[in-house]
């Protein structure tokens, strides 16, 4: 007989709580109680690490909870909805990431800054456009403070942005020939996440790899 697990595993809960500072614990608990059990454990990578409100957090690369639409989350408070949107912005389904990225952009907060930052390294251009179109002015000050107080590792993020642009979009798909037209770059530049010293070196390296494959 097959048994359907009705509760999140200890591994899932540990990974999700680790993505948020401790003061959000009650909200995270409410969101986990709201979400149905995922068929797979979250994919976690230490590279998605940041310091938020003086605490180390590690964002999941991907989560696998069943899909949720914003209109079905009416039972949650505004803060719980913000936590849900942050969590679902790491979803394995690009449509879910796009949908919840728009919701997340309407909830500017210090703790959610890394979720926005890591979204800019997404390879799905619709996700990037969702952030570009939905980000409010309140985020700029949050990013300025976050970078000044905690710093953020720009090189890996810049590398992902450049790599996905050169591989998927410079000559394919929407055919975005100019990096300045690529939404991942545009938002990173606007929020102070673009390293003007390191990024040109990464771009030259990416272009050499592209040339070698041609």
C-alpha positions as semicolon CSV with decimal commas, in nm:
position;residue;x (nm);y (nm);z (nm)
1;X;0,000;0,000;0,000
2;X;0,123;0,347;-0,090
3;X;0,107;0,619;0,173
4;X;0,087;0,986;0,077
5;X;0,296;1,207;0,301
6;X;0,074;1,475;0,452
7;X;0,340;1,674;0,634
8;X;0,651;1,849;0,510
9;X;0,968;1,657;0,583
10;X;1,213;1,780;0,845
11;X;1,461;1,846;0,562
12;X;1,213;2,064;0,375
13;X;1,122;2,264;0,684
14;X;1,486;2,316;0,778
15;X;1,571;2,440;0,428
16;X;1,277;2,682;0,420
17;X;1,332;2,826;0,769
18;X;1,701;2,875;0,681
19;X;1,602;3,115;0,402
20;X;1,449;3,371;0,638
21;X;1,567;3,559;0,948
22;X;1,439;3,420;1,277
23;X;1,191;3,701;1,348
24;X;0,983;3,578;1,051
25;X;0,953;3,230;1,200
26;X;0,580;3,249;1,276
27;X;0,508;3,372;0,924
28;X;0,721;3,100;0,767
29;X;0,536;2,843;0,977
30;X;0,200;2,976;0,853
31;X;0,317;2,963;0,491
32;X;0,440;2,605;0,527
33;X;0,105;2,510;0,680
34;X;-0,065;2,671;0,381
35;X;0,146;2,496;0,116
36;X;0,084;2,139;0,009
37;X;0,364;1,888;0,050
38;X;0,630;1,896;-0,222
39;X;0,719;1,578;-0,411
40;X;1,089;1,663;-0,383
41;X;1,317;1,826;-0,127
42;X;1,433;2,183;-0,197
43;X;1,753;2,212;-0,395
44;X;1,997;2,409;-0,179
45;X;2,330;2,560;-0,285
46;X;2,558;2,748;-0,045
47;X;2,625;3,002;-0,322
48;X;2,279;3,146;-0,254
49;X;2,387;3,285;0,081
50;X;2,340;3,632;0,225
51;X;2,337;3,820;0,554
52;X;1,995;3,963;0,642
53;X;1,915;4,157;0,958
54;X;2,246;4,036;1,103
55;X;2,170;3,669;1,035
56;X;2,302;3,425;0,776
57;X;2,038;3,295;0,539
58;X;2,064;3,045;0,253
59;X;1,800;3,073;-0,016
60;X;1,691;2,754;-0,189
61;X;1,789;2,733;-0,555
62;X;1,460;2,560;-0,629
63;X;1,151;2,451;-0,441
64;X;0,896;2,198;-0,565
65;X;0,572;2,278;-0,385
66;X;0,253;2,232;-0,587
67;X;0,168;2,543;-0,788
68;X;-0,027;2,821;-0,614
69;X;-0,199;3,125;-0,760
70;X;-0,198;3,458;-0,571
71;X;-0,577;3,478;-0,568
72;X;-0,587;3,153;-0,373
73;X;-0,372;3,291;-0,090
74;X;-0,634;3,525;0,053
75;X;-0,623;3,357;0,393
76;X;-0,268;3,481;0,453
77;X;-0,170;3,815;0,605
78;X;0,030;4,067;0,402
79;X;0,357;3,954;0,562
80;X;0,274;3,587;0,511
81;X;0,186;3,661;0,149
82;X;0,523;3,834;0,107
83;X;0,700;3,528;0,252
84;X;0,503;3,302;0,020
85;X;0,592;3,515;-0,282
86;X;0,961;3,509;-0,188
87;X;0,955;3,133;-0,149
88;X;0,765;3,070;-0,473
89;X;1,004;3,299;-0,661
90;X;1,247;3,007;-0,619
91;X;1,001;2,760;-0,774
92;X;1,119;2,508;-1,033
93;X;0,841;2,618;-1,271
94;X;0,929;2,938;-1,458
95;X;0,563;3,039;-1,481
96;X;0,536;3,026;-1,103
97;X;0,856;3,228;-1,065
98;X;0,724;3,492;-1,303
99;X;0,385;3,507;-1,132
100;X;0,522;3,535;-0,779
101;X;0,808;3,767;-0,873
102;X;0,547;4,029;-0,956
103;X;0,384;3,982;-0,616
104;X;0,721;3,992;-0,438
105;X;0,808;4,322;-0,605
106;X;0,512;4,486;-0,428
107;X;0,649;4,388;-0,084
108;X;0,977;4,577;-0,038
109;X;1,154;4,468;0,281
110;X;1,510;4,425;0,401
111;X;1,476;4,047;0,435
112;X;1,346;4,004;0,078
113;X;1,634;4,188;-0,090
114;X;1,836;3,867;-0,160
115;X;1,533;3,704;-0,321
116;X;1,511;3,989;-0,571
117;X;1,888;3,993;-0,625
118;X;1,909;3,622;-0,707
119;X;1,609;3,647;-0,939
120;X;1,820;3,863;-1,169
121;X;2,035;3,561;-1,246
122;X;1,734;3,368;-1,381
123;X;1,754;3,231;-1,735
124;X;1,381;3,279;-1,811
125;X;1,344;3,625;-1,963
126;X;0,977;3,651;-1,863
127;X;1,087;3,631;-1,498
128;X;1,339;3,908;-1,554
129;X;1,082;4,124;-1,729
130;X;0,839;4,069;-1,444
131;X;1,095;4,211;-1,202
132;X;1,190;4,496;-1,435
133;X;0,826;4,597;-1,482
134;X;0,708;4,550;-1,124
135;X;0,995;4,674;-0,908
136;X;0,890;4,984;-0,713
137;X;1,115;5,276;-0,622
138;X;1,124;5,163;-0,258
139;X;1,367;4,886;-0,349
140;X;1,649;5,120;-0,450
141;X;1,705;5,250;-0,097
142;X;1,680;4,897;0,045
143;X;1,950;4,775;-0,192
144;X;2,172;5,073;-0,116
145;X;2,151;4,998;0,256
146;X;2,190;4,624;0,209
147;X;2,502;4,657;-0,006
148;X;2,655;4,916;0,228
149;X;2,594;4,710;0,543
150;X;2,636;4,354;0,425
151;X;2,783;4,359;0,079
152;X;2,675;4,110;-0,182
153;X;2,884;3,888;-0,406
154;X;2,833;4,051;-0,744
155;X;3,068;3,834;-0,950
156;X;2,859;3,510;-0,952
157;X;2,541;3,708;-1,021
158;X;2,704;3,909;-1,300
159;X;2,844;3,588;-1,446
160;X;2,499;3,428;-1,458
161;X;2,347;3,737;-1,618
162;X;2,616;3,752;-1,886
163;X;2,618;3,379;-1,945
164;X;2,243;3,351;-2,000
165;X;2,237;3,661;-2,221
166;X;2,514;3,533;-2,448
167;X;2,386;3,174;-2,459
168;X;2,012;3,225;-2,498
169;X;1,926;3,579;-2,596
170;X;2,201;3,760;-2,784
171;X;2,152;3,558;-3,100
172;X;1,841;3,353;-3,021
173;X;1,484;3,393;-2,904
174;X;1,398;3,760;-2,862
175;X;1,739;3,841;-3,020
176;X;1,853;4,097;-2,765
177;X;2,177;4,203;-2,929
178;X;2,258;4,478;-2,678
179;X;2,335;4,387;-2,318
180;X;2,176;4,717;-2,212
181;X;1,842;4,586;-2,344
182;X;1,860;4,269;-2,136
183;X;1,631;4,311;-1,830
184;X;1,860;4,116;-1,597
185;X;2,142;4,362;-1,666
186;X;1,912;4,667;-1,660
187;X;1,777;4,592;-1,312
188;X;2,116;4,485;-1,173
189;X;2,263;4,814;-1,294
190;X;1,976;5,012;-1,144
191;X;2,008;4,843;-0,805
192;X;2,387;4,869;-0,777
193;X;2,447;4,497;-0,835
194;X;2,656;4,541;-1,148
195;X;3,033;4,537;-1,097
196;X;3,180;4,774;-1,355
197;X;3,532;4,643;-1,287
198;X;3,470;4,269;-1,297
199;X;3,182;4,242;-1,544
200;X;3,379;4,346;-1,858
201;X;3,630;4,066;-1,790
202;X;3,346;3,818;-1,748
203;X;3,187;3,940;-2,071
204;X;3,510;3,894;-2,267
205;X;3,545;3,543;-2,122
206;X;3,185;3,457;-2,213
207;X;3,234;3,585;-2,566
208;X;3,549;3,374;-2,611
209;X;3,356;3,064;-2,503
210;X;3,079;3,153;-2,747
211;X;3,335;3,194;-3,026
212;X;3,500;2,860;-2,945
213;X;3,166;2,681;-2,973
214;X;3,083;2,843;-3,308
